[in-house]
């Protein structure tokens, strides 16, 4: 299509699949993080009803200069994950812009690259067009940065590295037996301490449980479990209460000087999950607080 004189066309390559890019453009949790043309601007309101005829509202303010912008409109076309068309009515400090049209296209350039094309039509005059061109260029830069961060985080496993004032062999014992796990994680468990053995961990009234298979047991260096069946508590509100299934939990011990040891903990596959923030916090609590309390005072904070 030939660019018309009353429109602005801006393109940007982003490092994400078309599906991920489309989701980041249309999901409030994402939009709130990138809908700002400067480092100091903030998205203060984001409402999106993603359907033909659905409405959206976006408000932004910049404490640095006091600038504000309020945008609202209606979706005319929603074709996932390829194309969006919506009306654009804006209230800004520089003036109002009404009855314009935004088209956003997502062109796949492989599995992990997408060209995002924004076409803003029916803009009334040159100063407004140039202002919107600059604004969209900054918005797309912010969008690309957000995707670079979120996709990278999603591809990473959750990792922790901790040091303890105990030998590696004693650290190994805490992950390789029912008694050991009962010191720091949960006392309500079963554990077959051999490769291929089954291990079940239960957390009382919370409703959380995790059934594992012991994949590696290499004293005093490595313990690895594979999650066969696990369920988050209902009250978490996660859309998938079983998303631990298929992930792997790994404990690697390294001897240090003076009878000390290092634990490299990895929850493989946790990064992309909805529960990542909550689970990462809980792993930190149990490994950095509960297990350390057991070593230092003889009593951890394991679930009863």
N, C-alpha and C positions, 0 to 999 in steps of 0.2 A: 504494500500500500504506500502511495506517495504521501509524504508529510504535507499537511495543509497549513495555510498561513495562520489559522486561528487556533492552532493546537501546539502543544509541546510534546516531544517524544524523547524519552530518556531510557537508556539501556544500561544494565549492569550484570556482569557475570558473578554468580555466587557459587560457593563450593558446598553444594547440597543437592540432593535429588530433587526432581520437580515436585514430588509428593511432599517432601519435608518443607520445601520453600513455600508451597501453597498453604500448608498448615500454619506456618509461621506468619503468613500474611493475613490469615483469617481467624486466628485463635487469640482471644484477649490476653491470655497469659504470656504469649509471645509479643503481641503488638505493644503491650504496655512497656516492654523492655527496649524496643527499637524505635518507637514513634517519637522521635525527637531529632531535630536537625543539628543540635549542638550538644556538647558535653554537659551543659548546665540546664538545658531544657528538660522538662519532665512531662510524661503523659499522665494527666490527672483524672481522665475518665475514658473508659473504653467499653462500649457496648456494641455487640455484633450479633445480629440475627441472620445467620448465613442461609438465605433462601431467596428465591425470586419473590420480590415484594417485601422482603424483610428490611428492617431499618438498621442503620449504624450511627453511632455518635462517637466522636473523638475530640477530646479537649486537651490542650497543651498550654503550659506556661513556662516562662524562663525567668527564674529569680534574678538572674544577672542583670537583665535590662527591663524586667517587668512586662515583656511582650506576652501576649496571649493569642490563642487561636482556637476557634471552635468550628468543627466540621460535622455535618450530618448529611445523610442521603439515603437512597433506597437502591437495593440490588436489582438490576434489570436482567442480568445473566449470571448464573453460577454453574460453571462447567468444571468439575474437579478432575484432575489437578491442573487444568490447562488454561482457564480463562475466567476473568471476572469483569463485569461491566456494572458500574454504579454511578448514580448521580452524586454531585459534589456541590454543596452549599456551605460557604465558609464565612465566618465572622472573624476579622483580624483587625489589628491596630491600624493597618494601612488601608482598610476598607473592606467592603463585603463583595463576595463573588457568588452569584446565584446561577442556577440552571446550567451548570457545566457537567461534562461527562468524563469519567475516568474509565479507561480500559486497561487491564493488567493481563499480560500474557506470560506464560511460563513455558519456555522452550527447553526441552531436555537436550543436554549436550554430553550424554554418557550417564553412567550410574550415579555420579556424585558431582555433577556440574549442571547448572541451569542458567540460561539467559532470562532475566526478568525485564520485560519491556513495559513501560508505563506510557500510555497515550492519553493526554489530558486535552479534551476538545472543547470548543465553544468558548474559549477565553476571550474576553471582549477587546483588549487592546494590548499594545506592545509592552508597556511597563508591567502589566499584570502577568503577561505570558513570561516575561523574563524573570520576574519574581518567583513564579511557580516552577520555572525550569531549574533555577538555583535551589529552590526548596526540595524538589524531587531528587535532584542529584545528591543533596545532603541526606535525604531520607533513605535513598537506596544504599548509600555508603554505610549508614547506620544499620540498615537491614543486613547487608553483607557481613558486617562485623559481628552482629548478633548471631547469625547462622554459623560463622566460623567458630565462635565460642561454644554455642549449644551443641553443634554436631561433634566437635572435638570431645566435649564432656560426655556426650552420649556414647561415644565409641570406647571410652575408657572404662576399665574395671575399677572398683573401689579398692584402694590400697592404704595400708597404714604400716609404719615402721616404728617399733617401740623397743626400748632396752630395759632389761630387768636385772636386778642384783641377785640372780640365781644362775646356776650352770644350765647349759642347753638341755641336758638330760632331764632336769627337773621341769623345765619349761615344756618339753615334749610330753611329759606325763599328763599335763593338764588338758591335752587335746586327744590323747590316745586311749583314754579309759573312762568308764562311767564315773568313777570316783573323782578323776581329775576334772571333768566337765562340771561336776557338781560343786566344785570349789568356787567357780566364777560365773557360770552361765545359768544352768538349771539343775536342781537336784532330782527333778522328775524326768528321768531319762533311762533308756536302755542302750547298751553299747556292746557290739560284738567286736572285740579288738583284733581283727585280722582283715586283710585285704579281701573284699567281697562281702564283709560282714555288714549287717544292718545296724543303724543307730537311729533312735527316735528321741526327740526332745520336745517336751511339753511345758506350757507356761500357764497352767492353772486357769483362773477365771477369765484371763484376757482372751482365751480362745486361740492363741497362736500355737501352732505346732509345726515341726519340721522332721520329716523322715528322710534319712540319708543312706547312701551306700559308701562304705569306706573304700576309696579308690587307691590310696597310697598310705603306707605306714612304714616309714624308713627311719628307725631310731638312730640317733636323736635329731634327725635333720628335717623330716617332712611328714606332715599329716594332710591328707586331702579327702574331702567329702564331696559327693555329688548329691544334690537335692533331688529326691524322687517325688516327694509330695509334701507341700507346705502350704499353710493358709494363714493370711493375716487376720487379725481381729476384725469383726464386722464393722465396728465403730470407726475404723480408720477412714471409711468412705472411699477406699481405692476402687477404681473401676474393675481391676482384676486382682482378686484376693489371692490368687494362686501364682503370681508372677515370679516367685522364687524358683518354681519348678524348672529343672534343667540347668540351673546355675551351679557353680562350683565354688567351694570354700577351701582355701589353702592356707596352711600354717607352716612357715619355713623358719627353722631355728639355726642361728649361727653363733658359735662360741666366741666370746670376747675375752680379753685379759681380765685377771683377778676374779675368775669364776663368775663372770657376768655373761649375758647372752642377749642376742638381738632377735626379735620376732618380726618377720616380714609377712604381714597378713594381706591376703587378696580375696575379695569376693568377686569372682569372675562373672561378668554379665550383669552386675548390679547397676552400672552406670546409666543405661537407657531406661531403667524402670521407674515407674511412678513413685515407688516407695523409697527411691535412692536417698533422699535427704533424711528421712526418718530413720531408715535402717543404718545409714552411715553414722548417725548420732548415737544409735543404740550400740553398734559395734564399738564405738569409741568409749562408751560408758562401761561396757563389760570388760574390754581388754585393757583400757588405760586406767580405769578406776577399780572395778571389782577384782580383776585378777591381781592388780598391784596391791590392793588391800589384803588379799589372801597371802601373798608373799611377805608383806611387811608386818602384818598383824595376826596372821593365822585365820582370818575370817573374811571371806569375800562377800559380795553382794548378790549372790546367785538367787535366782527365783526358787522359792520353796515348792 
